[in-house]
Amino acid sequence: MVWNTNLRWRLPVTCLLLQVALVVLFGVFVRYDSDADPHWLDTKEQENSTSDMENEFYYRYPSFQDVHVMIFVGFGFLMTFLQRYGYSSVGFNFLLAAFGIQWALLMQGWFHSYYQGYIHVGVENLINADFCVGSVCVAFGAVLGKVSPVQLLIMTLFQVTLFSVNEYILLSLLEVKDAGGSMTIHTFGAYFGLTVTWILYRPSLHQSKERQSAVYHSDLFAMIGTLFLWMYWPSFNSAVSNHGDAQHRAAINTYCSLAACVLTSVALSSALHKKGKLDMVHIQNATLAGGVAVGTAAEMMLMPYGSLIVGFICGIVSTLGFVYLTPFLEARLRIQDTCGIHNLHGMPGIIGAIVGAVTASCANADVYGVKGLALAFGFDGFKTNWNASMQGKFQAAGLFVSLAMALVGGIIVGIILKLPFWGQPADENCFEDAVYWEVSSRDLFPCTKGVASLLQRPCPHQPSWGLRDWKLRVGDRGCSSLLLHPEALCLLGA
């Protein structure tokens, strides 16, 4: 099927309409919270505070910076592994994240920060908005290369809405603890994205299979994203934890889990290769699974050795998923998961939810202390009749709610995105920047002139081939592909 990918009116109109609507909604509903308002001086006096350093900004902003970098740089560059989709990976991630944080401030604000007729926004709201967009970036990985920017904006609109509802159910109604978002961010985002890409299944995607692979420099750029995510993940999992021991513990647990995950990912990657070589796909992705899986239990008394065990297990599970499960899902279940989000976010997210439920159910006053237990799980509020076992059951229930929201929401949004007027690329044009970006042929094929001069020379093996034959076989594939063709080696004197 031939699609019209000209977005000259569709993309500008969509962007402008959404932004104008956001401006109006912000004008009507959004105001600064007390820590960002000039009346902070009065608040200081009422609380007998003598230093501006007690403002929430100074506690939360360093974590906000780290999370912000993860969303825009980490996720953006992690998806640049596709050889001819670098502009779109970084650019579309930038677009959907910029829109998503604005919509998330409103949606989450209505659920959590709405009082006296306004949404009151502070630095913690910014962190939570980034968390919400992190879930969208996860889902983006499943449909990467196969959708238009208009479709991504529509998907972001619906996913942020569903995320906010799911988050409210888990955190406010079920009183689930999920500091690093194993359930609310990773599990929901992964299975939402997988359901959407299942609905958007492309039977002829094999026509773009060559562009779905990586080249040396694209894998190197993706590794930059991996390193940013790996370094800042302790901040991600501890960003909104309670000040003091909980936040400190979340950072330590994440740090340990990530470190263990690297070693097991490398071990499995080498063991599963016939010649013991490493696969960059595993190193880019599976090494991060420990940060995902420790998210729910990050601020609990998981203990450092427990964090190492979680990372150890996730490195194995994630690497095995990339080797065996991703091909199975595409061949048998028609789930075309471009980035392998099921292995990095889906399965580790479920493991994280299970770890959180078990850890919560084992909590007791001997480990936490009476006050510490009450503070960690909120047993000093309306949950005074709750115990650790009940908390564990609610943690498990949160996983099933997240999965249900993701699957049902993904089906609905997938059906909407399947409509033919969003400017999506044809199957044979997927994973190609030139569909939506102004890209010069010199950028895509840096050796065009050199190839053209070679093509003027006759091939001793195939003297009947003319210039057009060589262009069809070799010339339009770029330098790296040219050198792999035996027919071309004779022209190079090989």
JOJOQUI-V126090 format. One record per residue. RES is the residue in one small letter. PHI is phi in whole degrees, 0 to 359 (999 if undefined). PSI is psi in degrees with one decimal (* if undefined). BURIAL is # if it has 16 or more other C-alpha atoms within 10 Angstrom, else .. Layout:
res: {RES & RES}
phi: {PHI & PHI}
psi: {PSI & PSI}
burial: {BURIAL & BURIAL}
//
This chain:
res: {m & v & w & n & t & n & l & r & w & r & l & p & v & t & c & l & l & l & q & v & a & l & v & v & l & f & g & v & f & v & r & y & d & s & d & a & d & p & h & w & l & d & t & k & e & q & e & n & s & t & s & d & m & e & n & e & f & y & y & r & y & p & s & f & q & d & v & h & v & m & i & f & v & g & f & g & f & l & m & t & f & l & q & r & y & g & y & s & s & v & g & f & n & f & l & l & a & a & f & g & i & q & w & a & l & l & m & q & g & w & f & h & s & y & y & q & g & y & i & h & v & g & v & e & n & l & i & n & a & d & f & c & v & g & s & v & c & v & a & f & g & a & v & l & g & k & v & s & p & v & q & l & l & i & m & t & l & f & q & v & t & l & f & s & v & n & e & y & i & l & l & s & l & l & e & v & k & d & a & g & g & s & m & t & i & h & t & f & g & a & y & f & g & l & t & v & t & w & i & l & y & r & p & s & l & h & q & s & k & e & r & q & s & a & v & y & h & s & d & l & f & a & m & i & g & t & l & f & l & w & m & y & w & p & s & f & n & s & a & v & s & n & h & g & d & a & q & h & r & a & a & i & n & t & y & c & s & l & a & a & c & v & l & t & s & v & a & l & s & s & a & l & h & k & k & g & k & l & d & m & v & h & i & q & n & a & t & l & a & g & g & v & a & v & g & t & a & a & e & m & m & l & m & p & y & g & s & l & i & v & g & f & i & c & g & i & v & s & t & l & g & f & v & y & l & t & p & f & l & e & a & r & l & r & i & q & d & t & c & g & i & h & n & l & h & g & m & p & g & i & i & g & a & i & v & g & a & v & t & a & s & c & a & n & a & d & v & y & g & v & k & g & l & a & l & a & f & g & f & d & g & f & k & t & n & w & n & a & s & m & q & g & k & f & q & a & a & g & l & f & v & s & l & a & m & a & l & v & g & g & i & i & v & g & i & i & l & k & l & p & f & w & g & q & p & a & d & e & n & c & f & e & d & a & v & y & w & e & v & s & s & r & d & l & f & p & c & t & k & g & v & a & s & l & l & q & r & p & c & p & h & q & p & s & w & g & l & r & d & w & k & l & r & v & g & d & r & g & c & s & s & l & l & l & h & p & e & a & l & c & l & l & g & a}
phi: {999 & 264 & 253 & 270 & 262 & 285 & 256 & 305 & 255 & 296 & 291 & 301 & 296 & 298 & 298 & 291 & 297 & 296 & 290 & 297 & 299 & 294 & 300 & 296 & 295 & 295 & 296 & 279 & 250 & 262 & 222 & 289 & 279 & 298 & 284 & 249 & 263 & 303 & 286 & 305 & 299 & 294 & 297 & 301 & 295 & 296 & 265 & 56 & 270 & 248 & 228 & 292 & 293 & 275 & 296 & 304 & 306 & 286 & 277 & 261 & 297 & 303 & 293 & 301 & 302 & 296 & 295 & 298 & 296 & 301 & 292 & 270 & 259 & 300 & 295 & 300 & 282 & 301 & 266 & 273 & 292 & 293 & 296 & 231 & 223 & 293 & 303 & 290 & 300 & 283 & 292 & 289 & 299 & 300 & 295 & 292 & 289 & 296 & 289 & 297 & 293 & 291 & 292 & 293 & 302 & 285 & 297 & 292 & 297 & 297 & 276 & 240 & 233 & 262 & 205 & 56 & 83 & 222 & 270 & 258 & 254 & 226 & 295 & 292 & 297 & 295 & 296 & 295 & 296 & 296 & 302 & 300 & 292 & 303 & 295 & 293 & 297 & 298 & 297 & 304 & 299 & 286 & 257 & 307 & 87 & 240 & 228 & 269 & 298 & 294 & 299 & 295 & 295 & 295 & 299 & 298 & 304 & 285 & 292 & 299 & 297 & 293 & 302 & 296 & 295 & 298 & 298 & 296 & 299 & 289 & 279 & 259 & 269 & 272 & 57 & 285 & 261 & 209 & 304 & 261 & 75 & 304 & 269 & 290 & 261 & 280 & 296 & 298 & 298 & 293 & 282 & 295 & 296 & 294 & 292 & 298 & 291 & 294 & 295 & 272 & 310 & 246 & 293 & 251 & 295 & 300 & 293 & 251 & 299 & 298 & 280 & 282 & 271 & 256 & 239 & 304 & 287 & 291 & 295 & 293 & 297 & 297 & 294 & 299 & 299 & 301 & 294 & 298 & 296 & 297 & 291 & 264 & 297 & 302 & 292 & 300 & 285 & 249 & 301 & 248 & 291 & 299 & 301 & 103 & 295 & 296 & 293 & 298 & 295 & 298 & 294 & 295 & 299 & 293 & 304 & 293 & 296 & 298 & 297 & 295 & 296 & 298 & 295 & 289 & 295 & 296 & 300 & 292 & 301 & 289 & 295 & 274 & 264 & 302 & 253 & 73 & 273 & 269 & 252 & 298 & 300 & 291 & 291 & 290 & 245 & 297 & 292 & 264 & 298 & 298 & 293 & 292 & 289 & 270 & 301 & 295 & 266 & 303 & 264 & 273 & 277 & 286 & 74 & 303 & 293 & 295 & 296 & 297 & 295 & 300 & 297 & 302 & 295 & 291 & 299 & 290 & 298 & 294 & 294 & 300 & 298 & 295 & 282 & 247 & 281 & 301 & 299 & 296 & 299 & 286 & 284 & 260 & 253 & 61 & 254 & 266 & 266 & 303 & 263 & 71 & 294 & 296 & 276 & 269 & 243 & 292 & 296 & 299 & 296 & 294 & 301 & 299 & 295 & 294 & 301 & 297 & 294 & 293 & 297 & 294 & 292 & 267 & 293 & 206 & 293 & 294 & 276 & 266 & 85 & 298 & 293 & 297 & 294 & 296 & 288 & 296 & 243 & 72 & 286 & 266 & 261 & 287 & 266 & 297 & 269 & 279 & 227 & 298 & 298 & 294 & 299 & 298 & 295 & 292 & 298 & 296 & 298 & 300 & 297 & 292 & 296 & 298 & 296 & 296 & 299 & 293 & 290 & 293 & 297 & 296 & 296 & 297 & 292 & 299 & 296 & 296 & 288 & 282 & 301 & 278 & 250 & 269 & 81 & 288 & 283 & 288 & 303 & 282 & 247 & 288 & 60 & 230 & 299 & 296 & 293 & 240 & 238 & 282 & 232 & 283 & 296 & 293 & 290 & 282 & 231 & 295 & 254 & 305 & 295 & 296 & 295 & 299 & 292 & 295 & 290 & 284 & 270 & 289 & 267 & 295 & 277 & 228 & 296 & 281 & 288 & 264 & 301 & 296 & 297 & 293 & 296 & 292 & 273 & 231 & 300 & 270 & 254 & 88 & 299 & 297 & 287 & 303 & 289 & 270 & 268 & 302 & 296 & 278 & 296 & 293 & 289 & 272 & 82 & 279}
psi: {137.7 & 126.0 & 150.6 & 107.1 & 10.0 & 113.2 & 20.8 & -36.4 & -35.8 & -47.4 & -48.6 & -43.6 & -43.0 & -48.4 & -46.2 & -40.8 & -44.1 & -42.0 & -38.6 & -43.3 & -39.9 & -40.3 & -44.5 & -45.8 & -39.4 & -39.5 & -35.5 & -39.6 & -28.9 & 132.1 & 165.0 & 146.6 & 178.7 & -32.3 & -14.9 & 2.7 & 148.6 & -22.2 & 4.8 & -32.5 & -42.1 & -38.9 & -40.2 & -44.0 & -40.7 & -33.8 & 8.2 & 35.8 & 140.7 & -5.1 & 137.7 & -16.4 & -12.0 & -1.7 & 140.9 & -28.1 & -44.1 & -20.8 & -39.3 & -25.4 & -40.0 & -41.0 & -38.8 & -43.3 & -45.2 & -45.6 & -39.5 & -41.8 & -40.4 & -43.5 & -47.6 & -32.7 & -50.4 & -60.3 & -38.8 & -50.4 & -26.5 & -29.6 & 10.4 & 12.3 & -24.7 & 131.3 & -29.0 & 35.6 & 24.8 & -44.4 & -46.4 & -38.4 & -50.8 & -44.0 & -45.8 & -34.7 & -41.8 & -45.4 & -52.9 & -31.7 & -40.4 & -40.4 & -42.4 & -38.6 & -31.8 & -46.3 & -34.8 & -37.9 & -36.3 & -52.3 & -49.3 & -33.1 & -42.1 & -32.6 & -34.9 & -23.7 & 22.6 & 115.0 & 152.9 & 30.9 & 4.7 & 156.5 & 123.2 & 117.4 & 129.7 & -171.2 & -30.9 & -32.2 & -37.0 & -39.9 & -45.5 & -34.5 & -40.1 & -38.8 & -45.4 & -45.3 & -30.2 & -38.3 & -37.8 & -40.2 & -36.1 & -49.8 & -35.6 & -35.3 & -29.2 & -34.1 & 6.7 & 129.3 & -6.6 & 1.7 & 162.0 & 163.5 & -29.6 & -43.7 & -38.5 & -39.8 & -42.1 & -43.2 & -42.3 & -42.1 & -48.5 & -39.9 & -39.7 & -39.7 & -48.7 & -39.5 & -45.5 & -39.6 & -47.3 & -42.7 & -41.3 & -42.4 & -46.2 & -51.9 & -33.1 & -37.0 & -46.9 & -10.9 & 38.9 & 145.4 & 122.9 & 64.6 & -45.1 & 5.0 & 30.3 & -38.1 & -52.8 & -33.9 & -58.5 & -50.8 & -47.8 & -49.1 & -40.9 & -49.5 & -23.6 & -49.3 & -40.2 & -37.3 & -40.8 & -46.7 & -26.8 & -43.4 & -36.9 & 23.8 & 135.5 & 108.0 & -23.8 & 26.7 & -19.1 & -19.9 & -20.0 & 14.5 & -35.4 & -37.5 & -11.5 & -8.8 & 170.8 & 162.6 & 175.4 & -50.9 & -31.1 & -37.8 & -34.8 & -41.2 & -40.9 & -33.6 & -28.8 & -44.4 & -40.9 & -46.3 & -39.2 & -45.2 & -44.1 & -42.3 & -36.8 & -1.1 & -35.0 & -35.8 & -38.4 & -47.8 & -18.3 & 2.1 & -40.2 & 13.8 & 160.7 & 142.5 & 147.6 & -137.3 & -35.0 & -45.5 & -40.7 & -45.5 & -39.2 & -41.2 & -42.7 & -46.5 & -42.2 & -43.4 & -48.0 & -43.4 & -42.6 & -43.4 & -45.2 & -35.7 & -34.6 & -46.5 & -43.1 & -33.4 & -44.4 & -42.8 & -48.1 & -39.3 & -43.2 & -41.9 & -30.7 & -5.0 & 139.5 & -35.6 & 14.2 & 20.3 & 159.5 & 147.7 & 123.9 & -28.2 & -41.8 & -41.8 & -35.1 & -33.4 & -53.1 & -27.0 & -13.6 & -10.2 & -30.2 & -34.7 & -35.2 & -48.0 & -24.3 & 0.3 & -49.5 & -42.3 & 11.9 & -42.8 & 5.3 & 173.4 & 63.9 & -25.6 & 145.6 & -40.7 & -33.2 & -39.1 & -39.9 & -39.2 & -43.1 & -47.0 & -39.8 & -48.6 & -43.0 & -32.7 & -39.5 & -50.6 & -44.7 & -43.3 & -43.6 & -36.2 & -43.3 & -36.1 & -42.4 & -40.8 & -40.3 & -48.1 & -36.9 & -45.1 & -38.4 & -41.1 & -39.0 & -38.4 & 0.5 & 37.3 & 106.3 & 89.6 & 96.4 & -49.1 & -2.2 & 39.8 & -21.7 & -33.3 & -31.2 & -36.8 & -38.3 & -66.3 & -45.0 & -32.9 & -41.8 & -42.3 & -42.8 & -39.8 & -41.0 & -44.8 & -42.4 & -41.2 & -42.9 & -44.8 & -40.6 & -41.2 & -21.0 & -1.2 & 143.8 & 166.6 & -24.7 & -35.9 & -45.5 & -23.6 & 155.8 & -50.8 & -39.7 & -39.3 & -42.5 & -40.6 & -40.0 & -37.8 & 7.0 & 27.4 & -3.9 & 0.1 & -135.0 & -5.5 & 29.1 & -24.9 & -0.3 & 159.4 & 179.2 & -38.3 & -42.5 & -39.4 & -41.1 & -39.3 & -40.4 & -33.7 & -44.1 & -39.9 & -35.8 & -35.7 & -46.2 & -34.9 & -44.0 & -43.4 & -41.9 & -45.1 & -41.0 & -45.4 & -46.7 & -46.8 & -39.2 & -38.4 & -46.6 & -48.4 & -37.0 & -41.1 & -40.8 & -43.6 & -16.5 & -12.0 & 144.7 & 4.4 & 18.6 & -1.4 & 27.4 & 153.0 & 156.4 & 162.5 & -38.2 & -8.7 & 14.0 & 158.9 & 34.4 & 117.1 & -36.2 & -14.5 & -38.7 & -6.2 & 150.6 & 107.1 & 126.3 & 150.6 & -25.8 & -33.6 & -40.2 & -36.5 & 82.4 & -15.5 & 24.5 & -46.7 & -42.4 & -40.4 & -42.3 & -39.8 & -36.8 & -35.8 & -15.8 & -17.3 & 140.5 & 149.3 & 122.0 & -23.9 & -32.4 & 71.3 & -19.2 & -12.9 & 130.1 & -175.5 & -43.5 & -37.0 & -42.2 & -37.6 & -39.8 & -35.4 & -37.3 & -46.3 & -31.2 & 10.5 & -4.1 & 169.8 & -49.4 & -36.7 & -36.1 & -43.1 & -12.7 & -8.3 & 119.5 & -34.0 & -30.9 & -23.6 & -29.4 & -31.2 & -27.3 & 1.9 & 14.5 & *}
burial: {. & . & . & . & # & . & # & . & . & . & # & . & . & . & . & . & . & # & . & . & . & # & . & . & . & # & . & . & . & # & # & . & # & # & # & # & . & . & . & . & . & . & . & # & . & . & . & . & . & . & . & . & . & . & . & . & # & . & . & # & # & . & # & # & . & # & # & # & # & # & # & # & # & # & # & # & # & # & # & # & # & # & # & # & # & # & # & # & # & # & # & # & # & # & # & # & # & . & # & # & # & # & # & # & # & # & # & # & # & # & # & . & # & # & . & . & . & # & # & # & # & # & # & # & # & # & # & # & # & # & # & # & # & # & # & # & # & # & # & # & # & # & # & # & # & # & # & # & # & # & # & # & # & # & # & # & # & # & # & # & # & # & # & # & . & # & # & # & # & # & # & . & . & . & # & # & # & # & # & # & # & # & # & # & # & # & # & # & # & # & # & # & # & # & # & # & # & # & # & # & # & . & . & . & # & . & . & # & . & . & # & # & . & # & . & . & . & # & # & # & # & # & # & # & # & # & # & # & # & # & # & # & # & # & # & # & # & # & # & # & # & . & . & . & . & # & # & # & # & # & # & # & # & # & # & # & # & # & # & # & # & # & # & # & # & # & # & # & # & # & . & . & . & . & . & . & . & # & # & # & # & # & # & # & # & # & # & # & # & # & # & # & # & # & # & # & # & # & # & # & # & # & . & # & . & # & # & # & . & # & # & # & # & # & # & # & # & # & # & # & # & # & # & . & # & # & # & . & . & . & . & . & . & # & # & # & # & # & # & # & # & # & # & # & # & # & # & # & # & # & # & # & # & # & # & # & # & # & # & # & # & # & # & # & . & . & . & . & . & . & . & # & # & # & . & # & # & # & # & . & . & . & . & . & . & . & # & # & # & . & # & # & . & # & # & # & # & # & # & . & # & # & # & # & # & # & # & . & # & # & # & . & # & # & . & # & # & # & . & . & . & # & # & # & # & # & # & # & # & # & # & # & # & # & # & # & . & . & . & . & . & . & . & # & # & . & # & # & . & . & # & . & . & # & # & . & . & # & # & . & . & . & . & . & . & . & . & . & . & # & . & . & . & # & # & # & # & # & # & . & . & # & . & . & . & . & # & # & . & . & # & . & . & .}
//
